[in-house]
């Protein structure tokens, strides 16, 4: 059981990493330290789906982590 939960955690960690990298906006180091944040836009289409899937994956990861402890 614990090995199955560990495999699920690893898979979810890879998925979360991929989703976060897909959401990266504003390439370059200038946006890292405060630059490039002058505009606001809403998430639409695929960007919104990836954002929601990221949240779902994080919640699943947390639940599997708690289940692995118990």
Secondary structure, DSSP 8 states (H G I E B T S, - for coil): -HHHHHHHHHHHHHHHHHHHHHT--S-SSTTTTTTT--------THHHHHHHHHHHHHHHHHHHHHHHH-
